[in-house]
Amino acid sequence: MEHAQNVPAYGLWGLVILNSIIFIGFAFSFFKPKTKSDWRTFGAFSAFIIALFVEMYGFPLSIYLLSGWLTSHYPGVNFLTHDNGHLLHTLFKMGGDPHFDPFHIASNIFIFGGFIILSYSWHTLWKAQKDHKLATMGLYAYVRHPQYAAFIMIMFGFLLQWPTLVTLIMFPILTYMYVRLGLSEEKMAQAEFGGEYQLWAEKTPRFFPKIF
């Protein structure tokens, strides 16, 4: 643990490339973009992932930009180590391994839960599109846009684990983009399926399922 706390963990561009390929590859295998809208969704998510890992292992831009504030409020803390790079863990002065703190555990739940939702929702949507039907089964029985909710969950999970200035700016922008894409798709579904879509939309929330 002492070694992890004192050894700089940046400039590791091989890890940047490897992790980006792994998570973007996961998203691609689950989402399988086909339309322009799909590729726009996937491209924006990929940009978020690359920006995240560049700061996690490549160049800690956020830490450098905040270095004056960080050194004045947290004297003696070396923010250029990987453990201290988990800013929420460090700023809240949590002890122990940051990979096992509540933020990191919640992060893993959001990330892997998001990928599971993405996989199931794409499979349901693909089957419906293949049969030229409206997707109303599976996760689509609870929300109208589980695939976009999944992308937002995954990004939020990464923010809990490793927040950066760039990804904090990107997150609301991409969330807004996914909401707009969802609204655009609703108009197309309304035009194609008419009353069937209207009945489904009236009882099915957009992004958050009804608790009761």
Secondary structure, 3 states (H helix, E strand, C coil): CHHHHHCECCCCHHHHHHHHHHHHHHHHHHHCCCCHHHHHHHHHHHHHHHHHHHHHHHCCHHHHHCHHHHHHHCCCCCCCEHHHHCHHHHHCCCCCCHHHCHHHHHHHHHHHHHHHHHHHHHHHHHHHHHCCCCCCCHHHHCCCCHHHHHHHHHHHHHHHHCCCHHHHHHHHHHHHHHHHHHHHHHHHHHHHHCHHHHHHHHHCCCCCCCCC
